[in-house]
Amino acid sequence: MAEWATIAIADTYFTTRAGDAMTAWPALTDANKQGYLTTSYNRIYHDTQWSVPTAPTAAQLVKLQMAQCELAWYMYVHIKDEDERKGRQAQGVVSAGVVKESYLENDIHGIPYPPIVYQLLDGFNVYGPFAMTEIGRDENKELDDDSVVN
């Protein structure tokens, strides 16, 4: 199984993380832990907003492991609610009066991530800031006869 964080790495990570994860993660079965870790790996690796190297550096690997663990924890806490919301969206629901929620019509394909995962994956973004360069142009210069004009 290709992934960055093993169960042993996740177990160690969660011993140092504040909150309920310190006690809830160790109580999970290894099969459940592996399910959350595998699903979180797949979400990050196959999401087109991230460009994840196939052979990360040591520093990149640490960030990817942390992001995978954080996403696994997020999924443990929120996957049931997320599945229900995405199910409603898949049916074309844009407003659910019972739960008083509104959904963006085109957000069905969006994958939610907790803010810490965005921070940890900063630098792996495919769509980031862009730069512009100034181009010099002589406004008084005539167009050459052999120039291509569209």
Residue frames as qw, qx, qy, qz and C-alpha x, y, z in Angstrom:
[[0.000, 0.891, 0.454, 0.000, 0.00, 0.00, 0.00],
 [0.408, 0.355, -0.012, 0.841, 1.46, 3.32, -1.06],
 [0.319, -0.891, -0.278, -0.162, 1.14, 5.91, 1.65],
 [0.229, 0.678, -0.384, 0.583, 3.19, 8.30, 3.71],
 [0.354, -0.452, 0.557, -0.600, 2.01, 7.50, 7.25],
 [0.478, -0.065, -0.875, -0.032, 1.81, 3.97, 8.57],
 [0.627, -0.645, -0.387, -0.202, -0.32, 3.02, 11.56],
 [0.709, -0.331, -0.270, 0.562, 2.81, 3.18, 13.74],
 [0.269, 0.189, 0.040, 0.944, 3.62, 6.69, 12.51],
 [0.348, -0.566, -0.327, -0.672, 0.01, 7.80, 13.07],
 [0.714, -0.547, -0.425, 0.104, -0.04, 6.25, 16.56],
 [0.564, -0.188, -0.179, 0.784, 3.09, 8.22, 17.47],
 [0.056, 0.361, 0.211, 0.907, 1.73, 11.41, 15.89],
 [0.474, -0.611, -0.389, -0.500, -1.50, 11.25, 17.86],
 [0.669, -0.442, -0.435, 0.409, 0.31, 10.82, 21.20],
 [0.360, -0.197, -0.089, 0.908, 1.55, 14.40, 20.76],
 [0.089, -0.402, -0.428, -0.804, -1.60, 15.98, 19.33],
 [0.184, 0.044, 0.520, -0.833, -3.84, 17.95, 21.66],
 [0.618, 0.038, -0.125, -0.775, -7.51, 17.15, 21.99],
 [0.869, -0.052, 0.307, -0.384, -9.60, 14.01, 21.79],
 [0.758, 0.491, -0.421, -0.082, -7.29, 12.37, 19.27],
 [0.034, 0.549, -0.770, 0.323, -4.87, 11.43, 22.05],
 [0.459, -0.089, 0.783, -0.410, -7.41, 9.04, 23.53],
 [0.774, 0.387, 0.220, -0.451, -9.79, 8.25, 20.67],
 [0.552, 0.606, -0.531, -0.217, -7.19, 7.26, 18.03],
 [0.012, 0.373, -0.914, 0.159, -5.52, 4.55, 20.15],
 [0.563, 0.097, 0.663, -0.484, -8.95, 3.03, 20.85],
 [0.713, 0.474, -0.188, -0.480, -9.59, 2.39, 17.14],
 [0.912, -0.014, 0.389, 0.130, -8.88, -1.02, 15.66],
 [0.353, -0.391, 0.543, 0.654, -5.94, -1.30, 13.29],
 [0.327, 0.427, 0.742, 0.401, -8.39, -2.01, 10.46],
 [0.047, 0.922, 0.378, -0.069, -10.23, 1.27, 11.16],
 [0.302, -0.756, 0.238, 0.530, -6.96, 3.19, 11.47],
 [0.404, -0.089, 0.681, 0.604, -5.78, 1.76, 8.15],
 [0.259, 0.671, 0.660, 0.219, -9.07, 2.66, 6.50],
 [0.053, -0.960, -0.156, 0.225, -8.83, 6.29, 7.59],
 [0.368, -0.611, 0.435, 0.551, -5.15, 6.52, 6.66],
 [0.427, 0.149, 0.733, 0.507, -5.65, 4.95, 3.24],
 [0.200, 0.805, 0.542, 0.136, -8.65, 7.12, 2.43],
 [0.153, -0.927, 0.017, 0.343, -6.87, 10.28, 3.56],
 [0.430, -0.353, 0.579, 0.596, -3.82, 9.34, 1.47],
 [0.372, 0.410, 0.723, 0.413, -6.01, 8.77, -1.58],
 [0.076, 0.920, 0.371, -0.097, -7.81, 12.08, -1.12],
 [0.217, -0.827, 0.247, 0.455, -4.59, 14.04, -0.99],
 [0.449, -0.244, 0.686, 0.518, -2.68, 12.08, -3.62],
 [0.308, 0.395, 0.759, 0.417, -5.46, 12.06, -6.23],
 [0.073, 0.879, 0.353, -0.311, -6.79, 15.58, -5.64],
 [0.604, 0.537, 0.220, 0.547, -5.81, 17.75, -8.61],
 [0.104, -0.971, 0.024, -0.212, -5.25, 20.79, -6.41],
 [0.565, -0.693, 0.428, 0.134, -2.09, 19.18, -5.01],
 [0.699, 0.574, -0.425, 0.036, 1.09, 18.21, -6.82],
 [0.727, -0.568, 0.379, -0.076, 2.59, 15.54, -4.62],
 [0.282, 0.625, -0.713, -0.151, 5.98, 14.12, -5.59],
 [0.933, -0.021, -0.324, -0.153, 6.24, 10.36, -5.97],
 [0.769, -0.067, -0.374, 0.515, 9.55, 10.48, -4.10],
 [0.199, -0.946, -0.066, -0.246, 9.24, 13.28, -1.53],
 [0.314, 0.528, -0.548, 0.568, 12.24, 14.71, 0.28],
 [0.393, -0.217, -0.769, 0.455, 12.58, 13.99, 4.00],
 [0.078, 0.171, 0.302, -0.935, 11.09, 17.40, 4.88],
 [0.504, -0.002, -0.382, -0.775, 8.22, 16.92, 2.42],
 [0.531, -0.144, -0.833, -0.062, 7.55, 13.44, 3.78],
 [0.163, -0.218, -0.674, 0.687, 7.12, 14.76, 7.32],
 [0.313, 0.174, 0.060, -0.932, 4.58, 17.35, 6.12],
 [0.568, 0.009, -0.611, -0.550, 2.73, 14.73, 4.05],
 [0.411, -0.168, -0.865, 0.233, 2.61, 12.34, 7.01],
 [0.021, 0.241, 0.500, -0.831, 1.23, 15.07, 9.26],
 [0.437, 0.143, -0.214, -0.862, -1.34, 16.10, 6.63],
 [0.540, -0.057, -0.786, -0.296, -2.39, 12.47, 6.16],
 [0.279, -0.229, -0.806, 0.470, -2.80, 12.00, 9.92],
 [0.163, 0.237, 0.282, -0.915, -4.77, 15.23, 10.32],
 [0.521, 0.089, -0.419, -0.738, -7.05, 14.33, 7.44],
 [0.464, -0.121, -0.877, -0.011, -7.52, 10.83, 8.86],
 [0.095, -0.272, -0.669, 0.685, -8.59, 12.38, 12.18],
 [0.337, 0.197, -0.051, -0.919, -10.92, 14.82, 10.40],
 [0.541, 0.007, -0.674, -0.504, -12.49, 11.90, 8.58],
 [0.315, -0.188, -0.878, 0.307, -12.90, 9.92, 11.80],
 [0.047, 0.336, 0.489, -0.804, -14.78, 12.84, 13.34],
 [0.351, 0.471, 0.052, -0.808, -16.72, 14.13, 10.31],
 [0.015, 0.111, -0.840, -0.531, -16.99, 11.49, 7.56],
 [0.121, 0.482, 0.864, -0.087, -20.59, 10.53, 8.39],
 [0.145, 0.771, 0.271, -0.558, -21.76, 14.16, 8.17],
 [0.031, 0.519, -0.512, -0.684, -19.71, 14.75, 5.03],
 [0.099, 0.104, 0.934, 0.327, -21.19, 11.68, 3.34],
 [0.156, 0.657, 0.696, -0.245, -24.71, 12.86, 4.16],
 [0.106, 0.764, -0.008, -0.636, -24.04, 16.37, 2.83],
 [0.009, 0.375, -0.702, -0.605, -22.36, 15.14, -0.35],
 [0.172, 0.305, 0.931, 0.104, -25.25, 12.71, -0.81],
 [0.206, 0.767, 0.454, -0.404, -27.74, 15.57, -0.68],
 [0.069, 0.687, -0.326, -0.646, -25.63, 17.59, -3.11],
 [0.143, -0.122, 0.882, 0.432, -25.39, 14.63, -5.48],
 [0.191, 0.546, 0.815, -0.016, -29.19, 14.61, -5.60],
 [0.170, 0.537, 0.347, 0.750, -29.20, 18.26, -6.64],
 [0.386, -0.814, -0.417, 0.125, -30.17, 19.68, -3.27],
 [0.361, 0.503, -0.130, 0.774, -28.94, 23.27, -2.83],
 [0.262, -0.420, 0.353, -0.794, -30.79, 24.00, 0.41],
 [0.486, -0.240, -0.839, 0.053, -31.78, 21.57, 3.14],
 [0.352, -0.627, -0.046, -0.694, -34.43, 23.20, 5.32],
 [0.842, -0.451, -0.296, -0.032, -34.39, 20.53, 8.01],
 [0.756, -0.275, -0.124, 0.581, -30.73, 21.16, 8.84],
 [0.027, 0.976, 0.074, -0.205, -30.84, 24.80, 7.68],
 [0.516, -0.388, 0.485, 0.590, -27.92, 24.38, 5.28],
 [0.582, 0.771, -0.006, -0.258, -27.27, 25.79, 1.83],
 [0.738, -0.166, 0.485, 0.438, -24.84, 24.29, -0.67],
 [0.136, 0.597, -0.409, -0.677, -23.06, 25.79, -3.63],
 [0.852, 0.374, 0.101, -0.351, -24.59, 24.29, -6.76],
 [0.721, 0.573, -0.387, 0.048, -21.23, 23.43, -8.34],
 [0.178, -0.674, 0.647, -0.311, -19.49, 22.27, -5.16],
 [0.967, -0.093, 0.052, -0.232, -20.38, 18.59, -5.40],
 [0.864, 0.319, -0.262, 0.288, -16.84, 17.72, -6.51],
 [0.015, 0.754, -0.426, 0.500, -15.12, 19.80, -3.84],
 [0.769, -0.190, -0.562, 0.237, -13.35, 17.78, -1.19],
 [0.346, -0.891, 0.060, -0.287, -13.34, 19.40, 2.24],
 [0.688, 0.140, -0.467, 0.538, -10.10, 19.65, 4.16],
 [0.465, -0.809, -0.258, 0.253, -9.54, 21.04, 7.64],
 [0.140, 0.976, -0.160, 0.051, -7.48, 24.26, 7.73],
 [0.530, -0.638, 0.533, 0.167, -4.42, 22.51, 9.22],
 [0.778, 0.176, 0.534, 0.282, -4.20, 20.24, 6.16],
 [0.438, 0.866, 0.127, 0.203, -4.18, 23.27, 3.84],
 [0.198, -0.916, 0.348, -0.004, -1.36, 24.74, 5.91],
 [0.690, -0.365, 0.597, 0.187, 0.64, 21.51, 5.90],
 [0.702, 0.361, 0.528, 0.312, 0.20, 21.09, 2.14],
 [0.168, 0.956, -0.063, -0.231, 1.20, 24.67, 1.37],
 [0.143, -0.636, 0.673, 0.350, 3.91, 24.34, -1.26],
 [0.349, 0.076, 0.909, 0.217, 2.24, 21.37, -2.92],
 [0.431, 0.647, 0.356, -0.518, -0.45, 23.59, -4.47],
 [0.537, 0.321, 0.585, 0.516, -0.94, 23.28, -8.20],
 [0.108, 0.785, 0.332, 0.512, -2.79, 26.57, -8.46],
 [0.497, -0.532, -0.289, 0.622, -0.84, 29.14, -6.51],
 [0.033, 0.863, 0.011, -0.504, 0.08, 32.76, -6.84],
 [0.733, 0.450, 0.289, 0.421, 1.27, 33.78, -10.24],
 [0.337, -0.565, 0.109, 0.745, 3.76, 36.40, -11.33],
 [0.519, 0.817, 0.243, 0.062, 3.64, 38.93, -14.10],
 [0.567, -0.252, 0.214, 0.755, 6.55, 40.45, -15.89],
 [0.234, 0.813, 0.050, -0.532, 6.71, 43.78, -17.61],
 [0.682, 0.289, 0.495, 0.455, 7.14, 43.65, -21.35],
 [0.096, -0.533, 0.148, 0.828, 8.67, 46.56, -23.18],
 [0.481, 0.578, 0.623, 0.215, 6.85, 47.81, -26.25],
 [0.161, -0.241, 0.201, 0.936, 7.62, 50.60, -28.67],
 [0.384, 0.639, 0.566, -0.352, 4.27, 52.16, -29.55],
 [0.264, 0.782, -0.183, -0.533, 5.82, 54.15, -32.39],
 [0.221, -0.311, 0.841, 0.383, 7.29, 51.16, -34.22],
 [0.655, 0.277, -0.286, -0.642, 5.54, 50.14, -37.44],
 [0.871, -0.025, 0.461, -0.166, 4.33, 46.59, -37.93],
 [0.177, -0.397, 0.771, 0.466, 6.72, 44.52, -40.06],
 [0.622, 0.277, -0.364, -0.636, 5.29, 43.24, -43.32],
 [0.569, 0.130, -0.808, -0.083, 6.21, 39.65, -42.51],
 [0.231, -0.153, 0.699, -0.659, 4.59, 39.71, -39.03],
 [0.233, -0.326, -0.896, -0.190, 1.86, 37.21, -38.36],
 [0.312, -0.088, 0.237, -0.916, -1.41, 38.87, -37.45],
 [0.044, 0.277, 0.956, -0.084, -4.37, 36.89, -36.14]]
